[in-house]
Each structure stands twice: as C-alpha cells, then as structure tokens.
C-alpha cells in the first residue's frame, strides 16, 4: 500500500502568516480574530502565535480600537484552572480618515 503525503497546501492563517512575528503582522491577525468574536489570552497565544497578547491589545487601543476586557476563569489543555484570564471583546474600531 502506498503512503499518502500530507496535504502540502495550507491556509494563510496557519502557515506563513503565523510565522511572521512582526508587530504589524500580529496586530493584523489579532484584529481579524477580534472581528470574528471575543477571544481569550490562551487562544490568542496558541492560535495566533502572539506571545504577549496584552501588549498587542494595548497597541490596538493606542491606535483607536475600543476593546473591553473581562476577567474569567479558564481551564488549560492540561486541566489546570487559571483565575483572571483576560477575555477580550472588540467594541469599536477607529474611524477611517476622511
């Protein structure tokens, strides 16, 4: 039986774009994720390859994005409970310059 090769095509969200760790690339990924719905620190770190989510949220706020933070209790993938994890919700975006 012939072994199949893994699918070599990858979506932009899971390949090259995740390898780009420039601040602009991280902010682009984070904005897109926040537009899709609220998200927490663990998810941002794991799925978006952003090591310091709080710093990137601060960058977005400084650029005019209104982002609400709730503190929640979450369980990580190892079953450990964490109190006070940030859960971010995009409230509004800056107006485009006229």
N, C-alpha and C positions, 0 to 999 in steps of 0.2 A: 504494500500500500504506500502510495506516495504522500509524503508530508506536505501539508499546505503551508505556505508562507503567511505570516501575519499581514493584515491589510496595511500597506505602506502609505495609504492616504490618511491624512489626519485633518481634523477641522482646525481652523485658525485658532480657536480658543484653547486647544490642547497641545499645540506644537510650538512653532516659532514664537508666537506672541507671548507665551508663558516663559520663554527663556529670556526675553528682553526684560531686564530688571531696572531699566532707566525709570526715573520718577514719572516722566510723561507716559510711558507705556503702562506703568502700574496704575496711574490715575485713569487712563482710558479704560482699562479692564474694570476698575472699581466703579466708575460711573456707569458703565454698561450693566454691571451686576446690580447696582442700587436701583437702576431704572426698572429692572426685572422684578424687584421686590426687596423687602428687608432682608438683611443678612447679618451674621454674627462674626466675631473675631476669628473663631476657629475655621469657619467656612472660607473667609477671605484669605487666610493664611494657606490653607490646604488647597483650595481650588484655583486661586488666582496667583499663587506664588508671590504673595506680598508679606514680607517678614514683619513689618511694623504697621499694621492696619491703622492704629490710632494716629500715627504721624501722617499717613495719607489722607485720612478723614480731615485732619487739621488743615492740610494743604487745600483740600476741596473747599472747606469752609472759608479759607482765606481768599479763594477765587470766587466767592459769592454763592456757593451752594449751601442751602439750608438743610442740615441733616440732624435728625433727632436721635438721641441715644437713650436707650432703656438698658437697665442692668438686669440680667436674667441669670438663672441657674441652669447650667447645661452639663450633660454627661459626655465625656470624650469617648473616643473609639476604644479605649482600654477600660471603660466602665468607671472612671473616676469622675466624681462630681465637682464642678467648679462654680463657685458663687461669685456674682458680679461680672459676668462676661458681658461685653458690650454687644448690643443688638442695634444696628443702625437702620434708620428709615429715611429715605430721601423725601424731603418735604417740598422743596422747590429748587429750581435751577436759576442761575443768573440770567438776566435778560441779555439778549444779543445787542451789541452796539448798533445804533441806527446809522 
